[in-house]
């Protein structure tokens, strides 16, 4: 009988603890509301405050900063630095609202914004829930004006924010310098490297360039008499075309899938052999589409 009573007391205590935990935990929206009330009690009326950062995923950070800013503004007790000004400082000092920022950096940011109090915080997993911490720091003295911790329970809002991920598209091909140099070396073989890379346009251009230079060498060797005044011109032009094609073959891999403007210029540039009086020359032409 005594054992049963002890077991009943134990079970009752365990359930009380669990339900007590649930009652004491807050949703993310309730926590931002409680934070605004807490800060209103800890910070003097009329103080200029800046919410510098909130360490969490970008989605959670943006949500908490936006909600807390809105509540502090509507509270009417403080002057709150607008997020546009903070974004400008964010770019200038190369930090992110969702990333870790030291107290020293936060103070520097606050000074640039002309704030007297900076507010920061974080959200971290804590068992089956989350632990949210908010801290208010004085700019001049580095004195902690307020520090509050909440247990955040899971609900539809927090679950959606936590599971939302920014999808970063995979690059078509990783731009590794060694790989690009290797492609450039293979391009010597009639543009083979570009064909392997999947750059058909580049491969055809290189094949055409080497074909033209080979044709000019053949003209020089077999189609012209040695006493012809133009002797040497086809070979010289062919050598120039081969050199340009060789250089293009090394440049092409570094531009392909990286610079669309540079690639467009190369693709629309055409190399032609044209007669110049009794000789021949090279003409570069660029096609502009309207």
Phi, psi and omega in degrees: 000317179298321179296317180298317180297318179297317180297317180297317178298319180297312181296318180298318179296318180297315179294322178297321180295315182295313181290329176295320177299317181295319181292325183280343179279157183237159169281168180297324179290319178295325180292319178293324177294315179295324179297315179300319179293318180298314181293328178296331179278333187263337185249133181299146179297140178090357180291142175270118184242154177225127175275100190284311180200160175221111186281111178187189173296159183302321182295313179295316181301310180301319183294311183294315181298317179296314181295315182293320177300313180300316182291321179291322178295312182291337177297323175082002182274336187235163166263117185257128178297130182289154186291335179296316178298321180294323178296322179297315178294325179302316178290320183295318184260003175056055173228167180236143179300332183269358184257173179289132176227125181292161179299322180296316179295320179298320177296318179297319178296315179300320179297318178297328181274352181075022182274155176260330179230134174249141181244131178221170180188183178202161176228124182227149177301142181214088184066235178269008180227203179226155179247120182247128180239136177235135181226136175247127186235133176287139183291309189287319187257348184063018178283135178283113182280333179194147179210115184231144180234135179234150169263122183258119178274157181285138171210187185301318184294307184293324178296319179293319180293320182291321184275345178290127180232140175280118183275119178262117181298140178288140177296149181301319176204135183294128183277079178265129185304315180300319180296319181292322177296320178299320177296320179297321178295317179293335179294343176298329180273073175055033177080021183302320182300317180294321178299316179296322180292343184093006180268082185294318180301315178296319179298315180295321178298316180292318178300316179297319180297314180291327179294319179296314181296321178295320178298320179293323176296321179293321177299316180298319187278323190239341187255358182237142176282151182292339179267005179290133181299335183270006182300137181098336182291310179302321180294318179297315179296318179298320178296320179295317179297317179297320179295316179296320179294321178297313179297316179301322181296330178275330180284321187307314182298330181281342180263327183299131181064019180228306181243102182293326180292313179296321180294321179297320178298315181294319182292331182263003175267127184243139179254125182230148173262122184231150176287139176232096186064238178265002181247189177231156180215180180251134176239127174261127181233141179241128182266125177252127180257136179252000000 
